[in-house]
Amino acid sequence: MPSICAWFEERGFEREWVTEPEHRQGVGVHRFRERPVPLQLGTRVFSFVGYDRLRA
């Protein structure tokens, strides 16, 4: 999880809370502290896939 936290922090997010490293799965909270940039019309934010692609 440290690499994910670093990725967020390099992009203007401030770490609020992260689970302790001894936990098997990690959860974290980051808050964006920079000035937001509006998205252009038609910008895709998420791409969802079905289970058929996840199982492959």
C-alpha positions as CSV (number, residue, x, y, z in Angstrom):
1,M,0.0,0.0,0.0
2,P,2.9,2.5,0.4
3,S,3.2,2.8,-3.4
4,I,-0.5,3.6,-3.7
5,C,-0.2,6.3,-1.0
6,A,2.8,7.8,-2.7
7,W,1.0,7.9,-6.0
8,F,-1.9,9.9,-4.4
9,E,0.5,12.2,-2.4
10,E,2.5,13.0,-5.5
11,R,-0.7,14.3,-7.1
12,G,-1.8,16.7,-4.4
13,F,-3.7,14.4,-2.0
14,E,-3.0,14.5,1.7
15,R,-3.0,11.3,3.7
16,E,-5.8,11.4,6.4
17,W,-5.6,7.8,7.6
18,V,-4.3,4.4,6.5
19,T,-4.7,0.9,8.2
20,E,-1.7,-0.5,10.0
21,P,0.7,-2.5,7.9
22,E,0.1,-5.8,9.7
23,H,-3.5,-6.0,8.4
24,R,-3.9,-8.3,5.4
25,Q,-5.9,-5.8,3.4
26,G,-5.4,-2.1,3.5
27,V,-7.8,0.9,3.5
28,G,-6.8,4.5,3.3
29,V,-8.3,7.9,3.2
30,H,-6.7,10.8,1.2
31,R,-8.1,14.3,0.8
32,F,-7.4,16.4,-2.3
33,R,-5.8,19.7,-1.2
34,E,-5.0,21.3,-4.6
35,R,-7.2,23.5,-6.8
36,P,-9.6,21.2,-8.7
37,V,-9.4,21.3,-12.5
38,P,-12.8,21.0,-14.3
39,L,-13.2,17.9,-16.5
40,Q,-13.7,18.5,-20.2
41,L,-17.1,17.4,-21.6
42,G,-17.0,13.7,-22.5
43,T,-14.0,12.8,-20.2
44,R,-14.2,9.2,-19.0
45,V,-13.5,8.9,-15.3
46,F,-14.3,5.2,-14.7
47,S,-14.3,2.1,-16.9
48,F,-16.4,-0.8,-15.5
49,V,-15.8,-4.4,-16.6
50,G,-17.9,-7.5,-16.1
51,Y,-17.0,-10.6,-14.2
52,D,-16.3,-12.4,-17.4
53,R,-13.3,-10.2,-17.9
54,L,-12.2,-10.3,-14.3
55,R,-12.1,-14.1,-14.2
56,A,-9.9,-14.4,-17.3
